[in-house]
Amino acid sequence: MPSTAHPEQIFRPEILQLSAYHVPPATGMIKLDAMENPYPLPLALREEIAGLMIQAPVNRYPDASATSLKSSLRQALAIPDGMDILLGNGSDEIIQIIAMAAAKPGAVLMSVEPAFVMFRMIATFTGIRYVGVPLKKDFSLDLELMLSAITKHQPAVIFLAYPNNPTGNLFDPEAIKRIISATPGIVVVDEAYQAFADTSFIDELSKYPNLLLMRTLSKSGLAGLRLGLLIGRPEWLEQLEKLRLPYNIGIMTQLIAEKVLQHTAILSEQAEAIKSERAKMNAFFATMKSIETYPSKANFILFRVNKASQIFQALKQRRILIKNLDGTHPLLENCLRVTVGTPEENAQFCTALQSILSEIA
Ligand SMILES: *Cc1c(COP(=O)(O)O)cnc(C)c1O
């Protein structure tokens, strides 16, 4: 007899209610929506990578523990002695591993709002209850509110992005430390934008037994590879390792990442170029009376206008794609987020924005 099963009967209601993470088509667009590094790797390095690819034994499973890549990462990122590394297919996968591990009945995953949307989405995927604590109007941490939410909900895990996405700011490190000390669970400081921030919690790992640090290569120039890492004490990472699918980091990713990590100077030069372009864009925004910007330590800038959706659409018509955050959270009303691109891309964006603003004024 043919099955009459429908997704509605089989899948969890919270999954049926989700809308999938939307990635807009970007072919032929100036792509300033996803915090990618706009610069390709130098040709000589790409040729070296091509040589590695010719020899890669793709008929074999990759090294399940990625030993060689991990030791390159340890060196390149100066991971403190005594701390372990867990690798993820992007740091998104690491968020998922942590949420799965913590999802006891009634357990809470906490973050701030607005924050990286995957914290909340992955909580739903994994069946852990999500609590989002609003930031203040200037997007700083509301420490009193955080501390009372911690007392009330006793979260198993708190995710804090440092700098925060989509707002770009760094939270007060002293406030984060208060949160780490006050919470009964673990705190994951997500440093996806560390390359642009000039600061890190990495030296705090040894001081706080419940602190874990997450990094990714995505925003530094290797978004297409999908490699994220979690740094922390062996007692936490040993347990999380059990949930990591054995071959989550493919052979191409292992080989390419390791090769690029032999040339970290290239990535840091690109990060420096992005930081100086960020300063130029801030200077441009400062000349625009109808725009309010928020200080950013990341490779993107959040700004507020009068008619965000109209401006977003007008930019799109000029084949410039940024991110429209209007309607995603009350604090983000009329907010847009632009990723810092190449000097040419940024100039085109600024010119387009200027003329759009004068047209609709
Ligand atoms: C982009 C981003 C990530 C995800 O990075 P991947 O490693 O590409 O999965 C994680 N956290 C924050 C805050 C981000 O903005």
The ligand as a Gaussian input file, in Angstrom:
#p B3LYP/6-31G(d) Opt

LIG

0 1
 C       29.553000      34.860000       9.587000
 C       29.427000      34.512000      11.016000
 C       29.623000      33.203000      11.479000
 C       29.627000      32.017000      10.565000
 O       30.755000      31.771000       9.931000
 P       31.040000      30.437000       9.137000
 O       32.318000      29.998000       9.721000
 O       31.127000      30.874000       7.722000
 O       29.948000      29.437000       9.376000
 C       29.598000      32.978000      12.838000
 N       29.358000      33.958000      13.696000
 C       29.140000      35.210000      13.302000
 C       28.866000      36.260000      14.316000
 C       29.146000      35.521000      11.949000
 O       28.857000      36.779000      11.556000

